[in-house]
Amino acid sequence: MEQINFEDFIKLEIRVGKIISAERVEGSDKLLKLEVDFGSNEAGEGIKRQIIAGIGKIYAPETLVGKECPFAYNLAPRVLKGLESQGMILCPSDNGNPVLLHPDKEIQPGSMVK
């Protein structure tokens, strides 16, 4: 495992987002298209992002709506199956299967993980 210094680590912005919709990506049994609420900006405008997540073999889309999870928020966008992903859901792996992480109480969407 390569170690990184603290200055590299703090470049990653991790925020809690609330999943407001989820659907399967056509042509993939693994990918789900999530619409995620990250709260509001300084002007009070809502921040919603599309995240393409490889959790569809374990999680049915309808079970994800309303869940709060941590996301890598400041990753450069990436195109998967023709859809732009504007972040990444953070999940540990249990024998190769993703496991969702959740705050132990409801938290404001967009809250930063420190």
Secondary structure as GFF3:
##gff-version 3
##sequence-region A 1 114
A	DSSP	alpha_helix	6	9	.	.	.	ID=ss1
A	DSSP	beta_strand	14	24	.	.	.	ID=ss2
A	DSSP	beta_strand	32	40	.	.	.	ID=ss3
A	DSSP	beta_strand	46	53	.	.	.	ID=ss4
A	DSSP	three_ten_helix	61	63	.	.	.	ID=ss5
A	DSSP	beta_strand	68	72	.	.	.	ID=ss6
A	DSSP	beta_strand	78	80	.	.	.	ID=ss7
A	DSSP	beta_strand	83	85	.	.	.	ID=ss8
A	DSSP	beta_strand	88	89	.	.	.	ID=ss9
A	DSSP	beta_strand	93	94	.	.	.	ID=ss10
A	DSSP	beta_strand	97	98	.	.	.	ID=ss11
A	DSSP	beta_strand	112	113	.	.	.	ID=ss12
###
